[in-house]
């Protein structure tokens, strides 16, 4: 009996010691899964796996096919013939595509050909740079060519200084064939220079192949019109935001039926991420944030009958449904992730409501890694509201011990904080290093109603900051939290939050980390590229002295105004090609910290933008992140 007990305890010890913790090196060995579609016969799914190669500082991609009912995946090299190409015209003769076209003179040699070695650039309006690229006079243009003749490209936007797909993130979702093949519908913001920089007014345009004429289909809407798609019955549908200049407005599904626009989600208190039609055209399925997760929803399409439009949540659980791949045999195929598992492909049976994981790209590697413990917590805010807070605990969490805690400040500012799996801000990795992560769904996050989402605009340093403090103060009451070892970390608006908290935290925090954060709202207004964003969120330009909202922003909510109260070590991270939150923001903050005699460090990535994408740079980021915490927390 004693021998059996000894053997059991020994095996338990071996099992425990074999359980690894997530590390930056392991994180960057994980394959990144993305679906390409369901095969024409509906029996299989094609997907891509991109795996970082840190040594070579690049990623390698492979393609696979797997049965829709599950089974072994098979690596393939040729797959395009297996998928329906929605960019081939209905008659099979033309291919819809896009390419960069030189339209405007910008470079010195464009104006003075004899000065061919000149590096000068000449601009007469804003939009001279966007995201991480300077405008060189080229624009994305939609066009088509015979299927077997790529060189015979017909540009349907000749000489127009506009983009379709939209820069910087638009893709093939920005254009589509009409069902009869006689028209092309595409997205464009047909504004240039300063007018482009201050507006979000994209429209849907219809190009007639026979007449070569273009018609604006959404001229009556001043906000975003995006993601055109046709229903199985041939009705045009798209996503729409109502207000110009407001990039995080409520996103609704619009269907144009018999000449009438029907808003399917007008009475639903949420915002749509993406959508797809059911095979019979009677329903639309969409993904959206709700209560700290992203779930699948459906809404019926009644046409112009008197049947009520009803939105219904289809799935529920501690995960994110990130995208909808398609339908087959009564199942919907989606990409799914959670805080302990990166994206894999799943099927969901709409009748039995059962999930089936189809791809297992990372199962073997993750099987030996301890999972963080993720808990939902609801905290009462200073204005009496209920706020969801994610609390992520270390894999070997012991409530009898004390742990340092990190307040995670989400960016956006109106980005959902859900069950996402990040390769930079990875909660599983942070928890594995022995930190409790406190991640509040503070004001300004979708998934808790439109009003909650909108309350951050023009109030960056107001209620949302109180929400942060409510979250960390509530969790810090737990006996397992070391109140003397609290840190605050975040990027973008989250980086702003860190800078702002540094000037008013009243000794709560022992360390700060800000990545590409907004430090000086006035210089931010003068250098950022999407001016519509600062106009909306800051209330307008700093020079409008009679603008009450703007003056409140630049005085009460500007971190630079409270820098004399800084008293805590801070790590400042900045990308050199970040034109959304330009380099001066990080430089100003670091210079202030240094001249004030505060322990500080400046981590600079010359060739990265608002994110960190190159494998070796990402590894440096992770190592410096945890090195700083080890030094200061």
N, C-alpha and C positions, 0 to 999 in steps of 0.2 A: 504493500500500500504506500509506504514511504517512497519507494522507488518510482511508483506511478505518479505520486504528487510531485516529486523532484523533476521527473521528465516533463510533466505538464507545465510546471513553472519555467523550466528551461526553454521549452518551445514557445511559451508566451513571451519570454524575454527576447528570443531570436526574432519573433514576429515583430515585436515593438522596435527592435534595433534595425530591422530591415526596412521599416517605414521611413522613406526619405522625406525631407522638407523641400518645398519648391525653392529653387534658386534662380538667379538671372540666367545662368547657363542652361538650366533645364527648360526654363520658359522659352528660350530662343532655339530650342530643338523641336518644339511643337509644330506640327503641320497645320497650315491654315487652309481650311476647307471652304470652297465656294462652288455652288451648283451652277451648271451651264444649261440644264434643262432636262425635260423628259423626252425620251426617244419618240420618233414618229409612231411606232407601234404601241406606245404606252406601256411597254414592259420593263424599261430600264431607265436609269438616271445617269447622266454624264456629269462628272464633277472634276474640279481641279484641286490639287493640293500643292501649295507653295510652302517650301521649307527653307528657312533662313540658313545660309552658310556663313557663319561668323568669320571664319578664317579667310574666305574669299570676299567678304563684305558684299554679298549679294544673296538673292533668293533663287532657288531652283524649283521649277514647276513640272508636275507630271499630271497626266489625265487618266481617269478611270471610268469604268462602267460597272454599275451594280444593279441587280434586279429590284424592282419596286417592292417586292414582297420580302426582300432581304436575301442575304446569301453572300458568297465570296465576291469581292471586287476584283476586276481584271484591268490591268494597265493597258491603255491603248495609245496609239499615236495619231490615228486618223479618226475623227469623230463628227466632223461637220455634216457629212452625208447622213448621219444617224438622227440629226435634229432638224426640225422644221425651221427653215430660215425665214423669219417674219419680215426680213428686209428684202426678200425677193418678191417682185410684184405678183399679184394673183395669177397673171397669165404666164408667169415663169420667165419673162424676157428681160426684165430690168432689175438691177441691184441698187437698193437705196443705201447711201453711205455719206460720209462727210470727209472733208480734208481742209487743211490750212491753206488760205489764199491770201496773198499779199494785196492789200487794198489801199493803204494809206502811206504817205511819205512821213517817215519819222527819223531815220538815220541821216547823219550828215551827208553821206554819199548818195542818199536818195535825192537830195536837193542839189548837191554839187558832185556829179559823177567823177570829175577830175580829181577829187580829193578822196580817193578810194580807201585810204588808210585811216580816215577820220573815224573816231569812236563817238562823236557827238550825237546827241538825240534832241529833237526839237518837238515841243508839245504846245498846243494851243488850248488845252483843256485838261480836266482831270481824267481819271482812268488811265493815267500814264503807267501805272503798275497795278497788278492785281494778284493777291495771295502770295505768290513767290516768284512772279515773272513780270518783267518790264514789257510794256506794249511796244512791239517793233513794227506795228502796222499790218500784222497778219491777223486773220480772223477765221474761226471755224465756219465753214459753209456747208450746208446740206446740198446734196446733188445725187445724181444717178448715172449709171452707165449700163450698157448691155452686159448681161451676165458673164459673157466670155471675153469682154474687152474693157479692162479696168482703165485703160488710157483714155477712153472716149467719155470722159467725165463731163456731165452737163451741170453747171453750177446754177441752182435755182435762186441764188441771192447775188447775182453778178454786181460787182462794184459797191456792195453795201458794207459799210464799216460796222457791221453787227455780227454777233456770234450765234450760231446754232450748230452743235450743242453749246449751251451756256458755259462760260468759263467762271470759276475754275473746275467745277465738279460735274458738269453736265456730260452725258454720254448718249448712247443709242436710245435711251428712254425718251430723248427729246424730239424724236421724229418717228413717223409711222405712215404706212400706206393706208388710204381709204379702202374699204372692202372691195370696191369695184375697180381699183387700180387706176382710176382716172385722176386722182388727187393725192397730194402729199400733205400731211399736216405736221407742222414743226413748231418748236418753241423758240422765241427770240425776244430780246429786250431791244427794240429798235430805237435806241437812244445812244448818243455818242458823247464822249468827253465828259464835261461836268454834269450834264443831264443824266448820263449813265450812272455816275457815282452817287447821285442823291436819290435814286429811284429803285424800286423793286418791281416796276410794272412790266413784267414779261407777258406776252400774249401768245395765243395760238394762231398760226397763219396757215391758210389753205392755198396750195399752189396747184393750178390747173395745168396738167401736162399738155392739153390740146391748145389752149389759148396763151399759155405762158404767163398768165395773170395771177397775182397774189392777192388774197383777201384776208383781212384781219377778222378772226372769228370771235374775239373776246374784247373788242374795243371798249365795251361798256364797263369793264372791270379794271380798277386802277391798281390792283395788287398783283401778286403772283398768279399765273396760270401755267400749270406744268403737267407733265406725265400724260400726254394724250393717248387714249386707247379706245378701240371700238368694241362694243358689245357683240355677242354672237348674232344679234339681230341687226347690227349695223349702226347703232346709236353711238355718237361720239361722247366720250366721258373723259374727265380730267380732274386734277386736284386744283383747288382755288383758295387763295387768301384774298380778303376783301380790301385791306388798307395798304395804300402805297407807302413805302418806306419802313414797313413793319415786317421784318423777316421771320418773326416767330408768331405771326397771327394764326388764328384757328384755321386749320387746313381741312377743307371739306371736299366731298366727292360730288361732282356735278355731272349730270347726264342731260344731253340735249336730245329730247324726244319729240318728234314731229314739230320741230322749231321752237320748242319750249324748254328752258333750262330748269331742271329739277335738282334741288339740293338734297341729297339723300341723308346727309348727316347734320343738317341745320339745327335740329332739336336735340342732338346728342352732345353732352357736355364733355367734349374731348377734341383731340386733334389727330388727324390721320397721318400715318407714316407712308404706307404704300397700299395698293389695292390690286385686285384682279377679279375678273368676272367668272362666275360659275359656268360650267359647260353649257347649261341650258339657257343662260342669260336671265334667269329669274332672281338671282342674288348677286351681290358683290361681297367678296371677302376682303378684309383689310386688317393690317396690323396697327397697333397703337399702344401707347403707354397707359398703364392703369395701376395705381397703388404700388409703385415701385417695381413693376415688371412690364414686359411688352407681351401682349396677348393677341390672339386671333379673334376677330369679330366678323359678324355677317349682318348685312342689311338687305332687306327685300327690295326688289324693283317693281313697283306696281304699274309703271307707265302712267297714263293719265286717268286711271280708274280711281274710284273712291276708297280703295283699300289703303289702310294706314301704313305708313312707312315705319318699320320697327328695326331698331338696332339691337343685336343680341351678342353678348360675349360668348364665344365658342369654347375657348380653352381657359384654364386657370392653373396656376402652379408657380413654384419658385424658379422661374426660368424666363428667358426672352425668346419670343418668336420674332426673328430678325427679318426674314423675307419669305415670301410665298413663291415656291418653285412652280407649282401647277397641280393639276388634278389627274387621277387615274383610278379606275375601279372603285369608286366610292371613297377614295382617300385623298387627302390633301397633303402634298409634300412641301415641307418647310425646312428652313435652317433654324437651329435652336442652340442656345448657349445658356450658361449660368456662371456664377462667380467662381466656380471650381472646375468648369469645363468649357473649353473653347468651342467654337461652332462645329457642329456635326449636322448631318442631314437625317431628318425623321419623317415618318409618315404618321398621319393622324386619321383614324377611321371616324368619319362624321356620324355614323350610326352607333357603333359600339363605344365611341369616345375613348378608344385605346390608342396609346402611343407605341410606335416601334422605331427604335434607333436603327438606321440603315447603314451609316458609315461608322467605322470604329478606328479612325485614323490615329487617334492619340490614346486609345484605351490602354495599350501595353505600357506606355511611358507613365501615364497617370495612375495606373494601378498600384505602383510602388510609392506614390507620393501622398502624404497626409492631406486630407481635405480641411480647409478652414471651416469653422462652424459659423453659419450665417443666421442671424436672428433678426426678426422684425420687432421693432419697438415703437411705441407711439408716445410722443412727448407733447405736453401742453405748452403752446407758445405764449409769449408775453401778451398777445391779444386774444388769448383764450381759444385758439384753434388747435385741432389735433394734427400733429405732423409725424409722418412716417420717418423713422431713422433706421437705416441698416447698421447693425453692429456685427462686425466680422471678428471672430475670435481665433486665436492660434489653434492649429490642429491638435496639439497636446494640451489644450486649455485645462487648467486646474483652478477652480474657483477659490481654493485656499491660498493661492499665490497672488502676488501683485504684478501688474503689467503696465508698461507705458502705453499711452493711447495717442493716436493720431486723428485729429479732426480733418476729414477730407472735404475740401471745398470744390464743388463741381463747377466746370466752366459753362460756356454757352452764350449768355447766362441762362438761356431758356432751353437747356438740354436735359433730357430725362435721365435720372439716376436710377437705373434699373439693374437687372441681373446681367449686366454686360461683362464681357471678358476682355480686358485690355492687356496689350503687350507692353504698356508703359505704366499706367496707373493700375497695377494688378493687385487687387485686395488679397488674393490667395498668397501672393508672394510677400506682401507686407506682413500679413498675419504669421506666415511661416518664420519670419525673422523675430517673432516674439512681441509684435505690436498688436494692440486692439485697434481696429479701424472704426471710427464713428463717421458714418456717411449720411447726413440728413437730406431728406427731400424738401429742402427749404423753399421759400417763396420763389416763384419763377420757374418751376418745373412742371412740364406736362404730365398728365396722369392723375391729377387731383382736381380737375375742373378748370375751365377757362379762366375764371376769376383768379384762382391761385396762381396760375401761370402768368397772368398779366401784371401781378402786383409788384414785380421787380422793376418794371420800366420806370425810369426817372426816379427810382428810389434805391439805387445801388447800395447806399450806406445806411439804409433805414431798417425796415422790419426784417429784411433778409439777414442782416448782421445779428439782430436779436435772435433769429431762428438758429443761427450757428451756435450762439452762446447757450441758448436753451438746450440744444442737443448735447453739447460737450459737458455742460454743468450737470445735466440729468444723469448721463452715463457715469460721470466721475464720482457720483454718490455711491456707486457699487464698491464693496470692500475689496474687489479684485483689481481695481484701477488705482494706480499710483498717481495721486493728484499732483505730486511734485514733478512728474515727468509727462507732461502733455505737450504735443506739437501740433502745428497747423500747416497743412500742405495743400497745394492746388495749382492749376494752370488756367491761363486765359482769364475769364472772370474769376475763376478760383484763385488765380495768382493775384488779381486785384484784391480779392477778399483777404488774402494773407497780408498784403501791404497795408490794407485798412485796419485789420485786426492788430497789426504790429503797433499802431498808434493809439489803441484804446482798450487793450485786453486786460489791463489792471493785474498784471503779473500771472495771469492764468497759464500762459504758455512758456515753455522753456526753450523752444526753437521754432523756426519758420523755414519753409521752402516754397519759393514762388517761381513757377515756370511760365515764361512769356506772359507775365501779368501786367495789367495796366496800372502804372504808378502815378502818372500826371495826366489827368483828364484833359487839361488844356492843350498840352503838346500832343496828346493822343488825337485830339480833334484835328490838329494841324498836319498830321502825318499819316493817319490810317487811310486805306484806299476805299472802303465802302462807307462813304460819308452818310448814307441813309441810316446806317446802324447807329452812329453817334448822334445824329439828329434826333432819332427816335428815343434812344435810351438815355441820353444826357439831357434831352429837352431842347436842343438847338445849339448854336455856336456860343462860345464864351463871350463874344463881344456884344451880345444883345442884352444890354443892361436892364431893359424893362421886361425881360423874359424871366418871370419868377422861377419857373421850373429849372431853367438852365442855370441861373445864378445860384440856386440851392445846390445843384449838382456840383458846380465848380468850386463852391465854398465849403459846404458841409460834408460832401461825399468824396472829396479829392484827397487821396492818401498823402500827396506831397505836402499838404497843409498841416499834417500832424506828425511829420517826420521828427520833430524835436522831442517827441514822446517815445521814440524808439529806444528800447533798452534791452533787446533780446537778439541772440545770434540769428543770422538769416543767410540762407543759400539762395542765390538768384541765378536762374537759368534762362538763356536767351538764344534764339535762333537768328543767324545773320540774314536769312532770306525770309524772315517773317515780316510781311508788309501789312498784315492785319493788326498786330500789336508790334510796331516797329522797334528796332534795336535800341533806340533812345530811351525807351521805357525801362529796360533792364539796366542800361548804363546810368541813368539818372538815379535809380534806386541804389545801385552798388556804390556810386560815388558818394551819395549822401551817407550811407552806412559807414563807409570807410572814414570819411571826414569827421563823423561823429564818434569815431573810435569804437564802433560796434564790431564784434567778431562777424566777419562776412566773407563770402566766397562768390566768385563770378564764374559760372560754367557756361562757356560760349561755344556754340556750334556754327561755324561760318557758313556751312553748306546745307543747313537744315532750315525748314520753314517753321510754321506754328507747331509742327509735330517733330518727332525724331524718328526717321524712317530707315536710315542705313544701319545694318546690324551692328557694326562695331561702335558706332556712335550711341546706339541704344544700350549697348553693354556698358559703355562709359557712364551713360546717364544712370543706369541702375547702380553701378558700383559707387559713384559719387553720392547718389541719393542715400544709400545705406551707410556709407562712410560718414557722411555729415550727421546722420542721426546717431551713429555710434559715438561721435565726438561730443555732441551737444545734448543728447537726451539720455 
